Each structure stands twice: as C-alpha cells, then as structure tokens.
Amino acid sequence: MKAVINIALKNGVLDPAGKATEHALGSLGFANVSNVRIGKQIVLDIDSNDKNEAKKQLEVMCEELLANTVIEDYEIVL
C-alpha cells in the first residue's frame, strides 16, 4: 500500500526557507503570495493489508525518525 507523509514546520516556528522563497517570488512579480512555508513529502510503500496497522507503524516511523516532532507536524495519507 502506498503511503504519503507530509511534514511541515509547526505554526510559530520560523521558516527561513519559506521566507526566502516568499521574497524571491515577490522579486519575480508575484506580489500576491504570502506566508510561504516549505515542508517535505515522503512517499513509500508499506506491505500491509490493514490500514489501521499500517498507519500505526507509519506514526511510529514519524515519531522516531522521519519528523522532528518538537518543531514539525506530520500528516499520513494512505
């Protein structure tokens, strides 16, 4: 089963890459863009027929390795 994990900085955490991208977009004439946040997406296959069990395993992966839960939130889509 395919899983997509979206990871983004929590609200209130400074995002220098997002701020730099927002500034660059403004310099290119895209003045209507604001609050740019940069995140990451992890796509993987997990060998499981049970969505609930797969989601539990993916949550453990995120908590232990894939996301820094102090400053990042994650979302799992199966």
HELIX and SHEET records of a PDB file:
HELIX    1   1 PRO A   16  SER A   27  1                                  12    
HELIX    2   2 LYS A   51  MET A   61  1                                  11    
HELIX    3   3 CYS A   62  LEU A   66  3                                   5    
SHEET    1   A 3 LYS A  40  ASP A  45  0                                        
SHEET    2   A 3 LYS A   2  LEU A   9 -1                                        
SHEET    3   A 3 GLU A  72  VAL A  77 -1                                        
END                                                                             
